[in-house]
Amino acid sequence: MLEVKELTTKYITRFGEGVYAVDHVSLKVEEGKSLGIAGESGCGKSTLALSLMGYYFAPLHYTSGEIIIDGRNITGMNSDDVRKSILGTEIAYIPQAAMNALNPTQKVISFVNDVIQAHHPEITKKEIYDLAKERFEILGLPAEVLQKYPVELSGGMKQRTVIATSVILFPKVLIADEPSSALDVTSQKMVIKMLRDLMAGGYVKSMIFITHELPLLYNVTDDIMVMYAGQIVEKGTAQEVVFDPLNPYSKGLMGSIIVPEAGLRGKKLAAIPGVPPNLKKPPAGCRFAERCKYVRPECTAFAVRMQELENGRAYRCILPQEELRRLYQNA
């Protein structure tokens, strides 16, 4: 459903410096599957989400690579064409801090009008209301929400309203950028259930879920990719990445989070020392080398490529998987 080949995008600062927040990223999401993307703040997750839509605003600029949605290559398309024929129908985006994405001076039905009329200008307002009422109710939202202002809704209701509006045209790919952040536990549960129902009901054909929390992805997505300093450092099934991480950063990320899952809870938390590299001038070798306790001299000498394993699993490290598992066991 979505295939990305060697995508590279960068921010250009006011001094003309390039910050490569997404560096040669490749991924695939099959129809009916969900992909989770995890990593610490600043690793490039949200920039990747924005880049996948093929709709760029300065200071973010496309550099190279391909984005293919359901066999259609949207790379290099005119921004107006992307907005009219891609966004909302082929691919939809739930922004980070979605609760603040609604204009407080307009009713919810106004946002729905904007989305639908951008693609179907011939539809009347009554037809839009009837369609919105039907689809909001399918997603568990009462029809009266359409006539309310954002200030009249709770945080969880705002979040679910943004989700419902984003998928009103049943896009093929849905990108959810930390949709459960800043919500209480009850609201988080409702948002996660809504996203699961969207997939189960076929209202979206595939989903990318972005968050800091690997354990959350384990309960939501089929596969997980871990990002660090603009690069993918590991990918595999949710079971593999959470319970058997190979890349030292992935291992450290799991060790720094409280995990309730059996077999992981009770383990001592361990912080990852140091800070990520400056992406204006990334290191020539492994970008995690300065923070890695298993670093070798050759790690800083040359760029480290992904090691491809069976069944689509891969990780970025010079050490073989058997040695990494032995090191983790003895740590």
N, C-alpha and C positions, 0 to 999 in steps of 0.2 A: 504493500500500500504506500509506503514511504521508503525511499532509498536515497541516502546521502553519500556522495563520493568525494573524499578529500576536501571538504568544505573549509575554507579559511576566510575569516572576516576580521577586520581590525577597526579600532577607534583611532582617529587622527586628532591629536591634541592641537591646541591653538598655536603651539610652537612647531607644528608639522611633524611631530614624532608619531610613529606607528605603534599602537599597543595591540598585539595579536591575541585577542581574548578567545578566539576560536582558531585552533591551529591544526589543519589537516584532519578534520573529524569525519569519520565514516560510520554509518549506521544503517540498519534495516529494521523496519517494523512491518510485520505481516498483518494481513487482514484478520481481525478478531483477536489480536494480541495487544498487550500493553507493555511499554518500555519505561522503566524508571531511570532517572538520571540523578545521581547524588554527588555531593562534594561540598567543601566548605565555602563560605562567602568569598566572592571574588574569583572563583575558579573558572567562570565562563558559562555557567548553566543558563542563566537568563539571557545572555547574549546569544547563545546557541538557539534558544527558543525563538528569539526575534529573528535570527538569521534564517531559520528554517522556513519562515513565511515568504522569504524572497522580497521583503518590503523594507527598504533601508532608508533611514533618516540620519543625516549628519548629527553627531560625529561618527556613526557606525557606517562602514563601507565594505562592500563585497570585494574580495580579492581573487579567489579562485575556487574551483570545485563545482559540483553539480547537485541539484535538488530535484528529485523526480517523484511526483505524486501520482499514484495510480497510472504509471506509464507516461505521464506528461512532464517534460522537463521545463521547469519554470525559471531556470537560471537565466539571468539577463533580460527577463521580461520587463517591459515598461511598467512603472509603478502604478499608473492608472489602470492598465490591463490587469495587474495583479489584484488591485483593490476590487475591480468589477467582476472578475471571473474566477479568482482563486480564494480570497479571504472570505470566510463565512460559509462557503459551499464546499471547497476542496479541503481547506485547512482552517481551523478556528483556534483562537488563543484566549485563555483565561489569564489575565495579567496578575502579576504579583501585587499584593495589596488591592485585590479586586473590590473590597468593600468601599474603597475611596474612588472607584472608577466611574461612579454614577454622578451625573450632574444633579446637584440638590434642587435645582429650580425646575426640573422636568419630571413628569410622571413616568413610570416604568414603560407604559405603552408607547411613549415617544421614542425610547431607545429601540424598541422592537420595530417601530415604523421605519426608523433610519436604516436598520439592518436589512429588512425585507425589501423596501423600496429601492435600495441601492442595487439590488439584483433583479427585482421585478417591479419596475415603475408602473406597470399597467394595473397592478392590484389596488383595489379601493381600500379606504381605511376600515370600512366595516369588515371586509374580507380578511384584512390583517388582524383585526381584533378577534374575529372568530377563530382564525388559525392559531393566534397566540394563546387564546383561552384554552383551546384543545390541547396544545403542546405543553403549556404550563401545568395543566392538570395531569397530563401523562407523567410529568416529572415531579408530581407531588406538591405543586404550588397552587394555592387557591386562586381562582380567577380575579378576585378583588385586589390582588397584588398589583395588577396591571394599572389600576386607577390610583395607586398610592405614590407619594413622593418618597425618595430614599430615606428621608429623615423619619418617616413613619415605620420603617422596617428595622428589625433587630440586625445585629452583625451577621448572624448565620443566615437570616433571610436575604440580606443584601448579597451575600456570597452566592447563595443558590439562585438568586435572580440574575446575577451576572452570568452564571453558568448556563442557565436556561436561555438567556438572550444570545449567548455565544453559539449555542447549538440549535437555534430555532430553525435553521435550514438543513439540519442533519448533515454536518460536514463529514468528510471521509476520515480526516485526522484531527484529533483534538489535542492541543498542547495545554496542559494545566501547570502553571508556574506557581508552586507552593500554595495551592488552593486552600489548604487547611491551616496556614499560619495565622497567628493573631486571633484564633478562635478558641472558645472554651471546649472542653472535651466533648460535651454533648453535641455542640454545633459541628465539631470536626467529624464526629461519627456520622452525622446526617449528610455532610458534604461528601464524605467518602462513599456512603451508601448511594448517593445520587450518581456519582461517577461510575460506580459499579453497575447501577441500573441502566445507565446510558449504553454501556458496553453490552450488557446482557440483552437489552432490548433491541440492539442493532441500530440505535439512533446515531451512534458514531461507530465507524468501522475499526478504528485503531486509536490508541491514546499514548501520549508521552506525558509522564508525571514527573515533575521536578521537585526535589525537596532536599533538605540537609540530612534527613533522617533515613538511614538505610533500613532500620527495622520497620518503619512505616511502609516502605516500598515492598518489603517482603510480603505484607498482607494485602497489597493493592495490585502489584504488577507481575507480569510473567517473567520478564527479564530485567536486568539492571546493568547500567553502565556507570562507572565511577570516573569523574573528571578531576583533573588537577592541573592548575596553571595553563588552562586552555587546551589541554590534551586529554584524550581518553586513556586511562591507565589500566582499566580492567573492564571486561564485559562477560556476562554469562547469565545463567538462569538466576532467579531470585534466591533459590535454595543454595546454589553454588557460591554466589558472592557474599551472602550473609553468613553462612556457616563454614565456608571454606575459602576465604579470600586469599589470593596469591600475591598481588602487588603489595609491597610494604606499606604504601599509603592507605590502601583499602583495609589492610589489617589494622593499622593504627586508627582509622576512622571507626571501625567496629569496636575497637577497644576503648574508645573515648565516649561511648554512648551507653546509657543505661538501657539494657535490653531485657524484656520480660520473657523472652522465648526460652523454653526448656533447653538446657544444654549450654546456655549462654549467661543466664542470670546468675548472679552471685560472683561473677568474675570481677576482679579489681579493675577500676577505671584507670586508664593511662593516657595522659596528655601527649600530644604530638609537639615536640619542642620546635622552636624557630618560627620563621614566617615564610610564606611563599615567595618565589623569586619575582623580580621586577620584569614585567612582560614587555617593557620598552627594550630591554636588553636581556632576553632569556639566556640562561647558561647553555653552553655548547653540548653538554652531556645531559644526563638524567636531571630533570627539573626538581626532583624530590631529593637529590643526593645530599644536599646540605642538612637535611632534616632526618635522614635515614640512618638508623643504627646498624644497618647491614651493608653500608656503603663500601665499595672496593675502589682502588685507584682508577680502574678502567671505566667506572661509572661516570666520571667527569671528563673523560677523554673524547667521547663521541656520542652522537645522538642514539638513544635506545629505541629500538623498534618493538612493535607488538609481537609477542610470541603467540602464534595461532595454534590452538589445541583442537581436539575433536569436538564435534557438535556445536561449533560456533563459539566456543569459549576462547578468550584471549586475554593476555596481560602484558604490561610493559615493564620488563626487568631483564637484566642480563643473566640472572641466576635461574637455573632449571627449577621446575616446580617441586621436585623431590627434595632439593636442598632447602628451598624456602619453607616447606612444611616441617622439615627437621629443625630448622632454626627457630620456627615459631613454637614448636613443641618443647624445645629446651629453654625458651626465654623465661 
